[in-house]
Amino acid sequence: MIYWIYERRLERQLSVLPAHICVMITEQDMQDAPDKILACTRWCIDISEGVAARKANPAFIESTQGTKKSAINGSTIKGLTFHISTKEYSSIEKYLPVIRKIGAIAHLVIHYKEQTEERGSGLSVTVAIGKSGREEITECIKSMAKSHVQPEQVDEKLLESCLTFKYTPDFVIKTGDDHLTDFLIWQSVYSELFFSDTNWQYIRKVDLIRALRDYQSRVRRFGK
């Protein structure tokens, strides 16, 4: 009971959320806690709905008079990506039924080998299995070469149009206090990074809230 009260108290401190979150986990993480990916999705939905409800409350609007507009109108969570780092797709294949359960509570897109699955509605959730940022950029170059794009035509906008993942995460979370992979290496250049020393299998909703509170306290500079 005391833990629940503490969690709720922390959650009420949130008013600004990242529009898109990317959570990077490993093959071992998935093996240790396959259901955690569904739980984390539920937490993001609950937190986002909670912040939206508080912002709609007249008492909240009155209490924020005179504060910065960005602090009041911080975006809710619109997208969530899980990247599962693995060199062997077969080791993750048995967990696909668990991953597909996300489609019951959100709009799920799974990128697996050369296949793409899509199901459900609601929060946009992408699960990328074994995808590499270097591979993605290599595929972009191949695509431009096949289209006979001239060197002088190549710019950032053209390359970005060829990317598989066309969003830029505001917040990248890595659990287990480990190094990042090269996933979204182009898209995450200005992302805020958070390294949690809690292993994926032990992460709780309160840990996610703490990470989001850390994000809220940062001043984003976007490379400036």
C-alpha positions in Angstrom: 0.0 0.0 0.0 2.8 2.4 1.0 4.7 1.6 -2.3 1.5 2.3 -4.3 1.1 5.7 -2.6 4.8 6.5 -3.3 4.3 5.5 -7.0 1.2 7.7 -7.4 3.0 10.6 -5.7 5.9 10.4 -8.2 3.5 10.1 -11.1 1.6 13.2 -10.2 4.9 15.1 -10.5 4.9 14.4 -14.3 3.6 17.1 -16.6 5.9 16.9 -19.6 6.4 13.6 -21.5 8.5 12.7 -24.5 6.4 12.3 -27.6 8.4 9.2 -28.6 10.3 6.8 -26.4 12.8 4.1 -27.5 13.6 1.3 -25.1 16.7 -0.8 -25.9 16.8 -4.3 -24.6 18.9 -7.4 -25.3 18.2 -10.9 -26.3 19.0 -12.0 -22.8 16.6 -9.4 -21.4 13.8 -10.9 -23.5 14.6 -14.4 -22.3 14.7 -13.3 -18.7 11.4 -11.4 -18.8 9.4 -11.9 -22.0 6.2 -10.4 -20.5 7.9 -7.2 -19.4 7.5 -5.7 -22.9 3.7 -5.8 -22.6 3.8 -4.4 -19.0 6.0 -1.5 -20.1 3.5 -0.7 -22.9 0.7 -0.7 -20.3 2.7 1.6 -18.0 3.3 4.1 -20.8 -0.4 4.2 -21.7 -1.4 4.6 -18.1 1.1 7.4 -17.4 0.2 9.2 -20.6 -3.5 9.0 -19.8 -2.9 10.2 -16.3 -1.0 13.3 -17.4 -3.7 14.1 -20.0 -6.4 13.8 -17.3 -4.5 16.1 -14.9 -4.0 18.7 -17.6 -7.7 18.7 -18.3 -8.5 19.4 -14.7 -9.4 23.1 -14.1 -7.4 23.0 -10.8 -4.2 22.0 -12.7 -4.8 24.8 -15.3 -5.2 27.4 -12.5 -2.1 26.1 -10.6 0.1 26.5 -13.7 -0.9 30.1 -14.4 2.3 32.1 -15.3 4.4 29.0 -16.0 6.1 28.3 -19.3 3.7 27.2 -22.0 6.0 24.3 -22.9 5.7 23.0 -19.4 1.9 23.1 -19.5 1.5 21.7 -23.0 4.2 19.0 -23.0 3.2 16.3 -25.4 1.8 13.0 -24.3 3.5 9.7 -25.3 2.5 9.1 -29.0 5.0 6.5 -29.9 6.9 3.7 -28.2 9.7 1.6 -29.7 11.3 -1.5 -28.3 14.6 -2.6 -29.9 15.6 -6.2 -29.2 19.3 -6.6 -29.9 20.1 -10.1 -31.3 22.2 -11.8 -33.9 20.0 -14.9 -34.1 16.4 -14.2 -35.0 15.5 -17.8 -34.1 16.3 -17.1 -30.4 13.5 -14.4 -30.3 11.0 -16.2 -32.6 9.4 -18.2 -29.7 8.6 -14.9 -28.0 6.6 -13.5 -30.9 3.2 -14.7 -29.4 4.0 -12.6 -26.3 5.0 -9.6 -28.4 1.8 -9.9 -30.4 -0.3 -9.4 -27.2 0.6 -5.7 -27.4 -1.8 -5.5 -30.3 -4.7 -6.0 -27.9 -3.9 -2.6 -26.2 -2.0 -0.6 -28.8 -1.3 -0.3 -32.5 1.6 -2.7 -32.9 4.1 -3.0 -35.8 6.7 -5.8 -35.6 9.8 -5.7 -37.8 11.2 -9.2 -38.0 13.8 -10.3 -40.6 12.4 -8.9 -43.8 8.8 -9.2 -42.6 6.5 -6.6 -41.1 3.4 -7.4 -39.0 0.7 -4.8 -38.0 -2.2 -5.1 -35.7 -4.3 -3.3 -33.1 -5.1 0.3 -32.5 -4.2 3.1 -30.0 -0.6 4.1 -29.0 1.8 3.4 -31.8 4.2 0.7 -30.7 7.1 -0.6 -32.8 9.1 -3.7 -31.9 12.2 -4.0 -34.0 14.0 -7.4 -33.7 17.7 -7.5 -34.5 17.6 -4.4 -36.7 20.8 -2.5 -37.0 21.2 1.2 -37.7 24.2 0.5 -39.9 22.1 -1.9 -42.0 19.3 0.6 -42.2 21.6 3.3 -43.6 23.2 0.8 -46.0 19.8 -0.1 -47.3 19.1 3.6 -47.8 22.2 4.0 -49.9 21.3 0.9 -52.0 17.8 2.3 -52.5 19.2 5.6 -53.8 21.7 3.7 -56.1 18.9 1.6 -57.6 16.9 4.8 -58.2 20.0 6.3 -60.0 20.1 9.2 -57.6 23.0 11.6 -58.5 25.5 12.6 -55.8 24.4 16.3 -55.9 20.8 15.2 -55.2 21.7 13.5 -51.9 20.9 15.5 -48.8 19.5 14.8 -45.3 15.9 15.0 -46.4 16.4 12.4 -49.2 18.2 10.0 -46.9 15.6 10.3 -44.2 12.9 9.5 -46.7 14.5 6.2 -47.4 14.8 5.2 -43.7 12.7 2.3 -42.4 12.0 4.1 -39.1 11.0 7.6 -40.0 10.6 9.0 -36.5 13.1 10.7 -34.1 12.9 9.4 -30.5 12.9 12.1 -27.8 14.0 9.8 -25.1 16.1 6.6 -25.4 16.1 4.3 -22.3 18.7 1.6 -21.8 18.3 -0.7 -18.9 21.0 -2.7 -17.1 23.5 0.1 -17.3 25.0 -1.2 -20.6 26.1 0.4 -23.8 23.7 1.5 -26.5 23.4 -0.4 -29.8 23.6 1.4 -33.2 19.8 1.1 -33.6 18.3 4.5 -34.9 21.9 5.8 -35.1 20.7 8.5 -37.5 17.4 9.3 -35.9 18.6 9.5 -32.3 21.4 12.0 -32.7 19.6 14.6 -30.6 17.7 12.2 -28.4 17.9 12.4 -24.6 19.6 9.3 -23.2 18.9 7.5 -19.9 20.9 4.6 -18.5 19.1 2.7 -15.8 21.2 0.5 -13.5 18.1 -1.7 -13.0 18.1 -4.9 -15.1 15.1 -5.3 -17.5 13.6 -8.2 -15.7 13.4 -6.2 -12.4 12.2 -2.8 -13.9 9.0 -1.5 -12.4 6.5 1.2 -13.3 8.1 3.4 -10.6 11.5 3.0 -12.4 9.9 4.2 -15.6 8.3 7.2 -13.8 11.7 8.1 -12.4 13.2 8.0 -15.9 10.4 10.2 -17.2 10.9 12.6 -14.3 14.5 12.9 -15.3 13.6 13.7 -18.9 11.2 16.3 -17.7 14.0 18.1 -15.7 16.3 18.4 -18.8 16.6 21.4 -21.1 16.8 20.0 -24.6 19.3 21.7 -26.9 19.1 19.6 -30.1 22.8 19.8 -30.7 23.0 23.6 -30.1 
